[in-house]
Amino acid sequence: MFRLSHTNSFSRALRGWSSQTSCLAQCRRHAQQSALTRVDAFGPLTEIEKIMMGSIRATGPLSFATYMQLCLSHPVHGYYMNPKHAVFGTRGDFTTSPEISQVFGELMAVWMLEQWMTTTPSMPFRIVELGPGRGTLMDDILRVFRQLPAARAKLTSIHLVETSPAMRTLQGSKLLSSVQNNSLKLVWYDALDEVPRSRDTYTMLVAHEFFDALPVHVIEKTPRGWHEVLIAPSTDHSIRYTTPDPGSTGSVLPTSSSSIPPKPPTSSSRWTPVLSPTPTASAALLGNASPRFSKLPVGSRIEVSGAGVKSARSVADLIGSDGGEESASGCALIVDYGAEHAVGNSLRVRCSLCSCGLWIGFKDHKIVDIFHRPGECDITANVDFALLKESLGPHVTPLGTLRQGEFLNRMGIQLRTASLIRAATTPERRKVIEEGVNRLVDPLGMGGQYAVLGITSNKKVGPRDQGVWPFVDVEASASSTQA
């Protein structure tokens, strides 16, 4: 428990009052509001920072998971919830693979159709997407299905997991014609576990840049066990806490080929990381989330997403088969930043339209303080794909992972690109197509930064003995992964 000691001038003034309780309460509210709206050397507080200040004064430092949840999903001021933020596309804060080239979604559709056709081609199927963005990926997938009569006749419904009302509006507009022209049912859900399980409908599930936005806890291994790295104001000395060991400022874990440039120090920030003086419940639980973590040396710091573990289990529940009468069947593709090990320093922000005017992200973007303009920037963390695979359970089969570039090349992206270039009517259009595909497969860019995890149900219907392309070589040479 964190002990808070308020020595601000307004607190001393309040102790001098002897008026009625209602008057005292009014003065306290006025003083607290004045403190929350002050402008200091770091600039004006964002709306999320005002909420953070109030919460920390009441209950102590925040976990990184709570911080991410507030910044991204606060119902009024969260980054994804605020309609003034153009999140995706060329006018937004970052551009995703589906926004770059239609071929990305088309090849994902081809892979999922192959799984359905080789297992349960007589069964109707549905599509579930987690975090559908502007609806571009789903629109590209549906275009492939419309061109195949067998698939078009069996597709029954589209299920989108999306919490933002603004994003739901964009998705509905994008998918309206496809839904109406094919008499499809379109349903939105606030959470993955709300999507109903179906034993008589094959489920195709896709999650692109979904897991990297789920809240992560940052935990550090000490001689006394796992402690949690928390967030506190950097200049408010009225809040007592324990600072981290100066020698434990990052992870001792290996970096991956998808590692990002180092972040700048946070000394200039209004917020600072602090180490809990005793193990927190979250740290104790997540420190045991994988047997790999027990092998880490003292001083290791890792990012662990409890929400990611829960979501992986929900994916397995939707498509998994235990061989019983109520078993489901399906397949899934998860595409995200990350690799098959944990990391301790991947948390980062990406934005273009926050009040400071910075553009933040990969390649031509800048990497800035994780505490930059909370609520006005996207926050993301690399995904530990090994932990996702460990969380799936026994009723599905994980496939891979492959780097995005390798997955797309094996799926025939160059052949599809050549076809699009031949059909292009102008040199400018041909250049756009070629440059977009090159971005998707570039091993020093998106092609190396993203990983692709395939998942299939264990239901043995149809020929599955030869493995699942394009993950065959990966599964054949799979070795034990490191933390």
Secondary structure, DSSP 8 states (H G I E B T S, - for coil): ---B----HHHHHHHH--S-HHHHHHHHHHHHHHHHT-EETTEE--HHHHHHHHHHHHH--EEHHHHHHHHHH-TTT-TTT-TT---BSTTSSB--HHHH-HHHHHHHHHHHHHHHHTT-TTS-EEEEEES-TTSHHHHHHHHHHHT-HHHHHHEEEEEEE---HHHHHHHHHHHHHHHHHTT-EEEEESSGGGS---SSSEEEEEEES-GGGS--EEEEEETTEEEEEEEEESS-TTB------TT-SS--S---TT-------STTSSEEEEE-SS--HHHHHHTTSSTTGGGS-TT-EEEE-HHHHHHHHHHHHHH---SSTT---EEEEEEEEEESS--SS--EEE-SSSTT---BSSTTSB---TTSSTTSSEEE--EEHHHHHHHS-TTEEEEEEEEHHHHHHHTTHHHHHHHHHHH-SSHHHHHHHHHHHHHHH-TTTHHHHEEEEEEEE----S--TT--TTSHHHHHT------
